[in-house]
Amino acid sequence: MCALFLASCAGTYYGGYRFDPRPTEVVLEVPGAQDLPRALFRVAGVRRADADAGRGPELVVDVRLENPGESELVLERDALTVVSGNLTELGPMRQEPAGPLVAPPGEARKFQLSFALPAGSTPGDLELDGMNLRWALSNAKARATGSISFARIDPYDDPYWPRGYGGYAFGGYGWICY
């Protein structure tokens, strides 16, 4: 019974892996445009392995493409790479929903990108205290490339994590997962 309870505390994501900035913005400078297309990126966390789906741990990045322009806004899949703090490249990448990373004119679209950790590794092996995401964004009139660095938030400085998170305690009402 106790083992079942303790297993229930292990969520989909590893605890303590929150990153800044969240979100960060990339703007595509289009000559003559009033409203500029942009992409917002946020590291959602590090997802645990899923044996049923045949996947190991993954770094998950949420993306929102906003396109006020008159041509498709494209996040170029082949340009997307992530390296960890010890310069280990993550991947291959998979995405949800499947298909091109495109926002049609006048629309916004959200995607979730998952970058596989190298086989047999855990988040602790890769210095995930910092990472860098390389990207390319384009439309019919412009193209931009660049990179974004993300830094892990110290769990003790993160207001969303209570002090002393990540363990178990016995209180007046029984075992507590925090």
N, C-alpha and C positions, 0 to 999 in steps of 0.2 A: 504494500500500500504506500509506504513512504517513497519507494523508488518511483512509483507511478506519479506521485505528487511532485517529486523533484524533476522528473522528466517533463511535466507540464509547464515548468518555468522556462524551459528552453524554447524560445520562440523561433519564428522564421528567420530572424536576423540576429547576429551576434550583438550582445549588449556592449555599450560603450564606444561604438563606432559611429559617431556623428561628426560632420565635417562643416567647415566654413570655407568660403562664403556659401550661403544658402538663401536664395539662389544667387547666381551671378549672371550677368547679362553680357551678351555679345551682339553688337549692332552692325548690320551690313550697311556701309556708307554707299548710297546710291545717288549719283549726280542728279541734281534737280528735284529729288523727291522731298516732299514735305514730311510724310510719316515714313520712318525707316523700319524695314523689317528687322526682327531680332530673334535671338534664341536665348532661352533661359536654361541654365544647367543647375542641377542640385544632386549631390551625392546622397542617395537615400540610405545607404548603409552597406553592410556586408551580409549577404544572404547565406544561410547555412546550406550545406550539401543536401540534396534531395535524391536519395537512393532510388525511389520509385520512378523519378523522371530521368535517372541516369546522369545527374549533374553534380559536380563538386561545388565548393563554395564560390560565390561570385560577388564582385563589386557591382552595385546597382546604381545607375545614374538616370535620373528623370530629366527629360528634355521637353520644353514647350517651344514650338516654333510659332511666331506671330507674324502674319504677312498682310500688311495693309496695301501692298503693291499690286501691280497689274500682271505680274508673271509669277510662276511657281518659285517658292523659296525652298532651296534644297540644302539639307545637311548631308554632306558627302560621306557616305558610309566608309569608303576606302581610306579616307583621311583620319578616321577616328581611331586613336590609340590611347592607351592609359599605361603609364609607368608608375611603379611604387617608389617609395622613398629610397630604396636601395637599387633603383633603376631597372627593376625586373618588369618586363612588359607583360601585361595581363591580356588574356584573350584565349581563344577566339570570342568575338562578341556575338551575342544574339539579341534580338529586339522583339518587343511586343508593342503594338501589333506588328505583324510581319508586313513586308512590302517596302516601298520606297520611303525614305525619310523626307517627306515633302509636305509643305503647307500650300494649298491652292490659293490663288489671289483672293484677298479679303477674308481669309480664314485663319484660325489657329488650330494646331494639332499637338497632341501630347504623345510621347513615346517613352518607353522604358528600355534602357540599354543595359545589358548584363555582360560583364567582362569576367571570364573564368579565371580563377586563380590557378597557377601552375599545378599540374597533377601532383597529389601527395602533399601539398603545402597547406598551411593554415594562415589566417590573417597575421598571427604573431611572427611568422617566418619572413614576412615581406616588408617590414617597416612601413605599415600603412598609416603612420603618423602624418605622412605627406604623400601627395601623389600629383601627377600632372596629366591633364587630358588635352590631347591635340585634336583640332577640329578644322573643317573648311566649310564655309557657308557661301552659297551662290544663288543668283537669279540670272535673268537674261541680260542684265546691265552691269553686274558687278560680281566680284568674287573676293573673299577675304579668308585668310588662314591665320591661325594663332594657337595659343595654348592657354590653359587655365590651371593654376595651382590651387589645390585644396589642402587644408590642414585639419587634422583631427582635433576636435575639441577635447581638452582634458575633462574627463567625466566629472571631476570635482569642481570645475568651473562652469559646468553646463547646468542652467536652471531647470532643465527638464529631467535631470537625473538626481534623485535624492542622494544625500551624503551616504557613503558606505554602500552604494548600489552593488549589485552583482553577487549577492550571497543569500544566505538563509538565516533566519533568526527565529528563536522560539519566544513568542510573546504570550500574553494572557489568553489569547484566543487560539493558540496553536502555532504551527509553522507558518512563517510568512516568507514569500519569495519577493525579494526587492532588487 
